[in-house]
């Protein structure tokens, strides 16, 4: 059971038919510990602001927390690196010569 229950999770579960917490931030029914500090940072920032203001004023903390769970930016970086390598292979510039 999560330490904090955010209203957004329940809102997402009712509207979307799935629970984002279980999809991205839980593994085997337990919270992913690597994201715990990001969640605490967001909750400290959002404390006392209300639901709407919390997501506007603490947007950076929220984005950090979501990125920790989804690794979307990391996957996009990997894709860009792979595409650049494939481009260099096609041009015959990869792998670099060991002689140079």
C-alpha positions, 0 to 999 in steps of 0.5 A: 500500500502506498504511503501517500494516496494522490487524488490523481491516481484515483482520477486516472483509474476511474477515467482511463480504466487503468491505474498508472501507479500499478503500470509504471511505479509498482513492480510485483505489488511493491513501489519501485524504490528508485522513484521514491525520492522523486515522489517525496519531492513532488509531495513536499512541493505540492503540500497545501497547494491543492490539486490544480495548483500542485500540477502547475507549480510543481510541474518539474518535480512531477515530470521528474517523477514520471520520467523515473517510472517510465524512462521515456527520455532514456528510451528516446535517447537510445533510439536517437543514438541507434538511428545515428549509428545506423546512418553511419553504418549505411555511409560506411563510416562505422565502425571507426578504423582502429588504425586512426 
